[in-house]
Amino acid sequence: MNSVSVIKYGGHAMDHLDLAEAFACDVAALVKKKSRFVIVHGGGPQISRLLSRLAIESRFVNGLRVTDAETMEVVEMALAGTVNKDVVARLASKNVRAVGISGRDGNLLTAKIRASELGYVGDVTHVNPDILHCLLGSDFVPVVAPIAQDEQFHALNVNADTAAGAIAGALQAETFVLLSDVPGVLDAEKHCIPRLDRAAIAELTQNGVISGGMIPKVEACLNALRLGAHQALILDGRASNSLLHFVTGEKQSGTVIVP
């Protein structure tokens, strides 16, 4: 089977209409070149907006959304419903054969509760990529909402970066692309670092150069590599056509992470 890339799609690249259009056009152009993709999307802002409309308070612990049973219903409505189908529809408008699923479909993502105080927030324990192989083998582009289920079949909210990295590893993806709202991993002078390996990341993290929200992103990349992906890339999703430029080699940007 030909190589596949896994793209984590979210942030400004998904929220801004012009960037969402550019992303869909990039995927369409690359699919025409016989590239194969799995797209895993986020949707935190959309969840927050729907919770607000339903007068349900959002609570966070250490930056993670506390997800009680009521909130979990809304999370699944937003991610597996509205957001997922919006992404699929935008791709379909560019003649991409996209199919929207969640991590619960085909037992794709199994997870366990991370901590009791967070409620239904999960960490991925197993990826069953059979449904993805079926879709990819029929020339569809799977679009995955990061909802998993535990061994009792309860829905769990999973961080999209983490879910995408786990899927990339399970598929032994050629490239795991994490679209972010920054140019890539930045050094102490705020310049983008073009290439990093595990040892360099450990040193930069220990020195405080990699910090805050970048830590879970590099961890997702390292996990994807550990599980079998060939390389990972943190790419600026705010730059129009950044994905197309990288894949075609027209313009190198972002930070490539290798084992």
C-alpha positions in Angstrom: 0.0 0.0 0.0 1.3 3.4 -0.9 2.6 5.8 1.9 0.1 7.9 3.8 0.5 11.2 5.7 -1.6 12.1 8.8 -2.5 15.8 9.2 -3.7 17.3 12.5 -5.9 20.2 11.4 -7.0 22.9 13.7 -6.4 26.4 15.0 -6.4 29.4 12.7 -6.2 27.0 9.7 -9.7 25.8 10.5 -11.3 28.9 12.1 -10.5 31.4 9.3 -12.5 31.1 6.1 -9.6 32.0 3.8 -7.2 29.6 5.4 -9.9 26.8 5.6 -10.4 27.3 1.8 -6.6 27.2 1.2 -6.3 24.0 3.2 -9.1 22.3 1.2 -7.5 23.4 -2.0 -4.1 22.1 -0.9 -5.5 18.7 0.0 -7.4 18.6 -3.4 -4.2 19.4 -5.3 -2.2 16.8 -3.5 -4.9 14.1 -3.8 -4.8 14.7 -7.6 -1.0 13.9 -7.3 -2.0 10.6 -5.7 -1.0 11.6 -2.2 -3.0 9.9 0.5 -4.1 11.5 3.7 -5.8 11.0 7.0 -7.0 14.2 8.6 -7.6 14.5 12.3 -9.3 17.8 13.4 -9.6 19.7 16.6 -12.4 22.0 17.6 -11.9 23.5 21.0 -13.4 27.0 20.1 -16.4 25.3 18.5 -17.0 23.3 21.6 -16.8 26.4 23.8 -19.3 28.2 21.6 -21.8 25.4 21.7 -21.5 25.0 25.5 -22.1 28.8 25.8 -25.2 28.6 23.6 -26.5 25.8 25.8 -25.6 27.7 29.0 -23.2 25.1 30.2 -20.2 26.4 32.0 -16.7 25.6 30.7 -14.2 24.6 33.4 -10.4 23.9 32.9 -7.8 22.3 35.0 -4.2 22.9 33.9 -5.4 23.9 30.5 -7.6 20.8 30.0 -11.3 21.0 29.7 -13.2 19.3 32.6 -15.6 17.0 30.8 -18.5 15.7 32.8 -21.3 13.6 31.3 -23.3 16.6 30.1 -20.2 18.3 28.6 -19.1 15.1 26.9 -22.4 15.0 25.0 -21.8 18.5 23.7 -18.2 17.7 22.9 -19.3 14.7 20.8 -22.1 16.8 19.1 -19.6 19.5 18.2 -16.6 17.4 17.1 -18.2 14.3 15.5 -21.2 16.3 14.3 -20.9 20.0 13.2 -17.1 20.3 12.9 -16.4 17.0 11.3 -19.1 17.5 8.7 -18.0 21.0 8.0 -14.5 19.8 7.2 -15.9 17.0 5.0 -18.2 19.4 3.1 -15.4 21.9 2.4 -13.2 19.1 1.0 -16.1 17.7 -1.0 -16.6 21.2 -2.5 -13.1 20.7 -4.0 -14.0 17.2 -5.3 -12.1 15.4 -2.6 -13.7 12.1 -1.6 -13.8 12.7 2.1 -15.5 10.6 4.7 -16.1 11.8 8.3 -15.8 9.4 11.2 -14.9 9.6 14.9 -12.5 7.5 16.8 -15.5 5.4 18.0 -16.2 4.2 14.5 -14.7 0.8 13.8 -13.1 0.8 17.3 -10.5 3.2 15.8 -9.5 4.7 19.1 -9.6 3.1 22.5 -8.7 5.2 25.5 -8.7 5.3 29.3 -9.6 8.2 31.6 -6.7 10.3 32.3 -7.6 11.6 35.8 -10.9 11.5 37.8 -11.0 15.3 38.3 -11.1 15.8 34.5 -14.0 13.5 33.9 -14.3 12.0 30.5 -10.9 13.1 29.2 -9.0 10.2 27.8 -5.5 9.0 26.8 -5.2 6.7 23.8 -4.3 3.2 24.7 -4.9 1.4 21.4 -5.4 2.3 17.7 -7.2 -0.1 15.4 -6.5 1.3 11.9 -8.6 -1.2 10.0 -11.4 1.3 9.1 -8.7 3.7 7.8 -7.1 1.1 5.6 -10.5 0.3 4.1 -11.2 3.9 3.3 -7.7 4.7 2.1 -7.8 1.5 -0.1 -10.9 2.9 -1.8 -9.3 6.3 -2.4 -11.3 8.1 0.3 -9.8 10.7 2.6 -10.8 9.9 6.2 -11.6 12.9 8.4 -11.4 11.9 12.1 -13.0 13.6 15.1 -10.9 12.9 18.2 -13.5 11.1 20.2 -12.4 7.7 21.6 -14.2 5.1 23.8 -13.1 3.2 26.8 -13.5 -0.6 27.3 -17.0 0.0 28.7 -17.8 1.9 25.4 -18.1 5.3 27.1 -17.2 8.3 24.9 -14.0 10.1 25.9 -12.6 13.5 24.8 -9.1 13.1 23.5 -6.6 15.9 22.7 -6.5 16.1 18.9 -2.7 16.4 18.7 -2.4 13.3 20.8 -5.0 11.4 18.8 -3.4 12.4 15.4 0.1 11.3 16.6 -1.2 7.9 17.7 -3.0 7.4 14.4 0.2 8.4 12.5 2.2 5.9 14.4 -0.3 3.1 13.9 -0.3 3.7 10.2 3.5 4.1 10.1 2.8 7.3 8.3 5.4 8.8 6.0 4.8 12.1 7.6 2.8 13.4 10.5 1.9 17.0 9.9 0.8 19.1 12.9 -0.7 22.4 11.7 -0.1 25.0 14.4 -0.5 28.7 15.0 3.2 29.3 15.2 5.9 29.0 12.5 7.4 25.9 14.1 9.6 25.2 17.1 11.4 28.4 18.0 14.9 28.8 19.4 15.8 31.3 22.2 16.0 34.1 19.7 12.5 33.2 18.4 13.8 31.9 15.1 12.2 28.8 13.6 14.4 25.7 14.0 14.3 23.7 10.7 15.1 20.3 12.1 15.1 18.6 15.5 15.7 15.1 16.9 14.7 13.6 20.2 17.9 14.6 22.0 17.8 18.2 20.8 14.1 18.4 22.0 15.0 17.1 25.4 17.8 19.7 25.8 15.6 22.6 24.6 12.8 21.5 26.9 15.2 21.2 29.9 16.5 24.7 29.1 13.0 26.2 28.9 13.2 27.1 25.2 10.4 24.6 24.4 7.7 25.4 26.9 3.9 25.9 27.4 1.7 24.8 24.6 4.6 23.6 22.4 5.4 20.8 24.8 2.4 18.6 24.0 2.9 19.3 20.3 6.5 18.0 20.3 5.4 15.1 22.6 2.7 14.2 20.0 5.4 14.2 17.3 7.8 12.1 19.3 5.1 9.7 20.1 4.2 9.3 16.5 7.8 8.6 15.7 8.1 6.1 18.5 5.0 4.2 17.3 6.3 4.0 13.7 5.8 7.3 11.8 8.9 8.2 9.6 9.0 11.9 10.3 6.9 14.6 11.9 6.4 18.2 11.0 5.1 21.2 12.9 3.9 23.6 10.3 2.4 27.1 10.4 -1.3 26.7 9.6 -1.7 30.5 9.4 0.4 30.6 6.2 -1.7 30.0 3.1 -0.8 26.9 1.1 1.9 25.9 3.6 1.0 22.3 3.3 1.1 22.3 -0.5 4.4 24.1 -0.5 6.0 21.7 1.9 4.8 18.5 0.3 5.8 19.6 -3.2 9.1 20.9 -2.0 8.5 24.4 -3.3 9.1 26.0 0.0 10.5 24.5 3.2 9.0 25.8 6.4 8.2 24.7 9.9 10.2 22.3 12.0 10.8 18.7 10.8 11.2 16.2 13.7 13.0 13.0 13.2 13.8 10.1 15.6 
